[in-house]
Amino acid sequence: MLTGVIAAVIAGLLLATSCFICKSSRWQEQSCLPRNGNRDIETFLRNHGELILKRYKFSDVKKMTNSFKVKLGQGGFGTVYKGNLPNGSNVAVKMLKQSKGNGEEEFINEVTSISRASHVNVVNLLGFCLEGHKKVLIYEFMCNGSLDRFIDKEEPITTPLLSWDNLYQIAIGIARGLEYLHRGCNTQILHFDIKPHNILLNENFCPKISDFGLAKLCPRKESHISISAARGTIGYIAPEVGNRYLGRVSHKSDVYSYGMMLIEMVGMKENSKIAETSQTSEMYFPEWICKWLERGTEVGPNDGELSMEENDVVKKMTVVGLWCIQQIPKDRPTMSKVVEMLEGSMDSLEMPPKPVLSSPARVMATESSSIVSVVESSTSVT
């Protein structure tokens, strides 16, 4: 009798393991990520005729960048240089880092994600180079660089100031881009690294979402996604990415990152430093913002008096940001709803619930995961 029970248990475990392996295999097939170097990448490129991009030799890349003479910036996955195509068009050339696995996943993530996307608020991928360990991506050139240089308080004073209307239109543009990635493509694209550094601005300050190195493709019928490890940038990572008890990882994780960025855009990062001088260390900064809004206190950066219209824009962006950073994913709006809220009137907006979690100390008392404590402490953006 006991032997039969044990045999049944073992059989059940084997069946469950088999189902898990099959499911993982199906997901890898759906996300189209090769695992065995350039040979698999070449096979991928051949098998996905719809992802046709111009392929360049590395000698062509060196020529268009004048041997990588002008460096535009550096990110987690590589260095970006300015280049020129034979027709005279400026381009941004990203040389991917030679990391563990030689950058196969980052390369394919970029190619699959951006090649499937065609939207005014998503950067255009124009071509690529793949020679040995050299992996290069060629994008449209965005002359105003990334959003972070316009909202970082430590940037040189020579950086031009953006009007509140500029910031408002940028916020809406980013929201529309994310809405498209989540709902407008045949395959849902989750970015997982929305932050000011990854938002590029063209000559008219039209924002375009860039850097899809951490992106995941998710079939439209799938509402959640499984990830093996936390991904993203500290300060913008959604809590559920590191703590499964808060909810499943989904498009709502991008919504959280967008909310953190929105609050940073209206200067909450600077004001949260001021708040520290008068509030206890137990005060979680979105909670502090809620208290100020309840009192009718003006929010936003201390850069002079705002007009009634400007203050309305700042308050609207702040309230929408607070909705986006709700701790529980289901409490956050979709990006479609975010666009609707931003484009609607301030009078139609409801105040979001107060933050469920407070300070990092309280989180550590209820959750032992080190990832969660890092995510929660970084959420305070001090």
GICORCOR-V440845 format. One record per residue. N is the residue number from 1. RES is the residue in three letters. PSI is psi in whole degrees, -180 to 180 (none if undefined). OMEGA is omega in whole degrees, 0 to 359 (none if undefined). NEAR is the number of other ideal C-beta (glycine too) atoms within 8 Angstrom. Layout:
BEGIN
n = (N N)
res = (RES RES)
psi = (PSI PSI)
omega = (OMEGA OMEGA)
near = (NEAR NEAR)
END
This chain:
BEGIN
n = (1 2 3 4 5 6 7 8 9 10 11 12 13 14 15 16 17 18 19 20 21 22 23 24 25 26 27 28 29 30 31 32 33 34 35 36 37 38 39 40 41 42 43 44 45 46 47 48 49 50 51 52 53 54 55 56 57 58 59 60 61 62 63 64 65 66 67 68 69 70 71 72 73 74 75 76 77 78 79 80 81 82 83 84 85 86 87 88 89 90 91 92 93 94 95 96 97 98 99 100 101 102 103 104 105 106 107 108 109 110 111 112 113 114 115 116 117 118 119 120 121 122 123 124 125 126 127 128 129 130 131 132 133 134 135 136 137 138 139 140 141 142 143 144 145 146 147 148 149 150 151 152 153 154 155 156 157 158 159 160 161 162 163 164 165 166 167 168 169 170 171 172 173 174 175 176 177 178 179 180 181 182 183 184 185 186 187 188 189 190 191 192 193 194 195 196 197 198 199 200 201 202 203 204 205 206 207 208 209 210 211 212 213 214 215 216 217 218 219 220 221 222 223 224 225 226 227 228 229 230 231 232 233 234 235 236 237 238 239 240 241 242 243 244 245 246 247 248 249 250 251 252 253 254 255 256 257 258 259 260 261 262 263 264 265 266 267 268 269 270 271 272 273 274 275 276 277 278 279 280 281 282 283 284 285 286 287 288 289 290 291 292 293 294 295 296 297 298 299 300 301 302 303 304 305 306 307 308 309 310 311 312 313 314 315 316 317 318 319 320 321 322 323 324 325 326 327 328 329 330 331 332 333 334 335 336 337 338 339 340 341 342 343 344 345 346 347 348 349 350 351 352 353 354 355 356 357 358 359 360 361 362 363 364 365 366 367 368 369 370 371 372 373 374 375 376 377 378 379 380 381 382)
res = (MET LEU THR GLY VAL ILE ALA ALA VAL ILE ALA GLY LEU LEU LEU ALA THR SER CYS PHE ILE CYS LYS SER SER ARG TRP GLN GLU GLN SER CYS LEU PRO ARG ASN GLY ASN ARG ASP ILE GLU THR PHE LEU ARG ASN HIS GLY GLU LEU ILE LEU LYS ARG TYR LYS PHE SER ASP VAL LYS LYS MET THR ASN SER PHE LYS VAL LYS LEU GLY GLN GLY GLY PHE GLY THR VAL TYR LYS GLY ASN LEU PRO ASN GLY SER ASN VAL ALA VAL LYS MET LEU LYS GLN SER LYS GLY ASN GLY GLU GLU GLU PHE ILE ASN GLU VAL THR SER ILE SER ARG ALA SER HIS VAL ASN VAL VAL ASN LEU LEU GLY PHE CYS LEU GLU GLY HIS LYS LYS VAL LEU ILE TYR GLU PHE MET CYS ASN GLY SER LEU ASP ARG PHE ILE ASP LYS GLU GLU PRO ILE THR THR PRO LEU LEU SER TRP ASP ASN LEU TYR GLN ILE ALA ILE GLY ILE ALA ARG GLY LEU GLU TYR LEU HIS ARG GLY CYS ASN THR GLN ILE LEU HIS PHE ASP ILE LYS PRO HIS ASN ILE LEU LEU ASN GLU ASN PHE CYS PRO LYS ILE SER ASP PHE GLY LEU ALA LYS LEU CYS PRO ARG LYS GLU SER HIS ILE SER ILE SER ALA ALA ARG GLY THR ILE GLY TYR ILE ALA PRO GLU VAL GLY ASN ARG TYR LEU GLY ARG VAL SER HIS LYS SER ASP VAL TYR SER TYR GLY MET MET LEU ILE GLU MET VAL GLY MET LYS GLU ASN SER LYS ILE ALA GLU THR SER GLN THR SER GLU MET TYR PHE PRO GLU TRP ILE CYS LYS TRP LEU GLU ARG GLY THR GLU VAL GLY PRO ASN ASP GLY GLU LEU SER MET GLU GLU ASN ASP VAL VAL LYS LYS MET THR VAL VAL GLY LEU TRP CYS ILE GLN GLN ILE PRO LYS ASP ARG PRO THR MET SER LYS VAL VAL GLU MET LEU GLU GLY SER MET ASP SER LEU GLU MET PRO PRO LYS PRO VAL LEU SER SER PRO ALA ARG VAL MET ALA THR GLU SER SER SER ILE VAL SER VAL VAL GLU SER SER THR SER VAL THR)
psi = (-49 -41 -40 -40 -45 -43 -40 -41 -45 -43 -40 -41 -41 -41 -43 -42 -43 -42 -40 -43 -42 -43 -42 -40 -43 -41 -42 -37 -40 -37 -9 36 116 157 -8 53 -165 -31 -42 -35 -43 -42 -42 -46 -35 -36 -8 74 -24 -12 48 120 157 131 132 150 157 -31 -34 -39 -43 -38 -45 -23 4 50 42 48 -43 112 126 -31 176 136 -169 -25 -3 -178 141 132 156 140 171 130 162 -29 2 -8 137 145 162 126 114 118 112 145 149 92 -174 127 6 20 18 -46 -45 -42 -49 -37 -46 -48 -48 -42 -56 -32 -27 -13 140 95 147 -22 21 130 146 131 121 -25 -177 168 135 103 107 -128 -5 115 120 140 137 120 166 148 132 104 -21 8 -150 158 -31 -31 -17 -14 -4 122 -19 -2 153 153 -15 -17 125 145 140 139 165 -30 -39 -51 -39 -46 -36 -44 -44 -41 -44 -42 -41 -38 -44 -39 -41 -45 -37 -32 -20 -19 157 -35 126 133 121 124 -49 8 47 122 163 -35 -27 14 116 151 131 -168 -23 12 27 125 144 130 133 -178 82 27 -25 3 155 139 133 122 141 -33 -15 126 -17 165 147 133 146 -23 160 140 146 -170 131 133 -21 -6 131 142 -37 -17 -31 -6 98 -18 -18 -17 177 149 131 -166 -20 -18 -37 -35 -42 -48 -41 -42 -42 -40 -39 -43 -38 -35 -33 11 14 -27 -42 -44 -28 -29 -41 -39 -28 -27 -20 -7 157 163 -12 -7 117 131 -35 -31 -39 -42 -43 -44 -41 -40 -38 -34 -8 16 142 135 174 175 154 70 36 172 141 149 169 -40 -42 -43 -33 -41 -46 -46 -40 -45 -37 -46 -44 -40 -41 -36 -39 -28 23 140 -39 124 -40 -18 -10 151 163 167 -28 -42 -36 -46 -44 -43 -42 -37 -13 -175 154 -34 -26 -6 133 149 137 161 153 150 137 -42 155 -111 165 -34 -41 -36 -43 -28 -25 -13 123 -9 129 -33 -42 -42 -36 -46 -46 -40 -37 -24 -25 -9 66 none)
omega = (180 179 179 179 180 179 180 179 180 179 180 179 178 179 180 178 179 179 180 179 179 180 179 180 179 180 178 178 181 182 171 182 177 185 189 170 186 181 178 178 179 178 178 182 178 185 182 183 181 181 184 176 177 180 181 170 181 177 177 180 179 181 183 179 184 181 175 186 186 180 180 182 181 181 183 185 179 181 183 180 176 180 178 176 179 180 178 181 175 177 173 185 181 175 182 178 173 184 177 184 177 174 181 184 180 181 181 177 180 184 183 185 187 180 178 186 175 185 183 182 174 184 180 174 186 181 182 174 178 178 182 179 182 180 187 177 185 185 170 182 180 193 181 175 185 184 187 182 180 182 179 183 183 179 180 183 180 178 182 178 176 177 178 176 176 182 180 179 176 179 180 180 178 179 179 177 178 177 179 180 182 188 187 180 174 176 180 180 176 188 178 176 177 179 183 181 183 174 181 184 179 185 178 181 171 184 177 179 182 175 181 182 179 187 176 175 183 178 185 182 180 180 180 181 177 176 185 181 179 180 181 181 181 183 180 183 177 183 184 178 179 183 185 181 180 180 181 177 183 176 179 176 174 179 179 180 178 180 178 179 181 179 177 180 181 172 182 180 179 182 179 176 179 183 183 183 183 181 179 180 179 183 179 195 174 177 178 179 179 181 180 180 179 181 182 180 179 178 179 183 181 184 180 182 178 174 179 180 181 180 177 179 181 181 180 180 180 180 178 177 179 175 184 184 173 186 182 186 184 179 180 176 170 178 175 178 179 178 180 181 181 182 179 181 179 182 182 182 173 175 179 175 176 180 181 181 181 187 176 181 180 179 181 179 183 182 186 183 179 180 181 181 178 181 184 180 179 181 182 173 180 none)
near = (4 5 6 7 8 8 8 8 8 8 8 8 8 8 8 8 8 8 8 8 8 8 8 8 8 8 9 9 7 9 9 10 9 11 6 5 8 9 7 11 13 9 9 11 10 7 6 9 6 5 10 4 10 7 7 12 7 10 6 9 14 9 7 13 13 8 5 10 6 8 9 8 8 6 10 5 11 11 10 12 14 12 13 8 9 3 4 5 7 9 14 14 16 13 12 12 8 6 8 3 6 10 13 14 8 13 14 13 14 13 14 12 12 12 10 11 11 3 10 8 12 13 11 7 13 9 10 14 14 12 6 4 5 9 12 14 13 17 13 8 9 12 7 8 9 11 13 10 9 11 12 8 6 3 7 4 3 4 8 5 5 10 6 10 7 9 14 11 9 15 12 11 12 15 13 12 15 16 14 13 17 13 10 7 10 4 9 13 15 15 14 13 15 14 13 12 10 13 17 13 14 10 5 4 11 9 13 14 14 10 8 11 10 11 13 11 14 13 8 7 3 8 4 7 10 6 9 3 4 9 9 13 9 8 9 12 15 14 14 13 14 11 12 6 4 9 10 9 11 11 11 13 15 16 16 17 17 15 15 16 14 14 17 12 13 14 12 14 10 10 12 13 8 9 11 9 5 5 7 4 6 8 11 12 12 10 11 12 13 13 8 9 13 7 6 4 6 6 12 12 7 8 4 4 3 10 6 6 6 9 11 9 12 14 12 12 16 16 14 14 14 15 13 15 14 14 9 9 14 6 7 14 9 12 15 8 8 17 12 8 13 13 6 7 5 8 4 5 11 3 8 9 6 6 12 7 9 9 10 9 8 10 14 10 5 5 9 4 8 6 9 12 12 10 16 13 9 10 11 11 12 6)
END
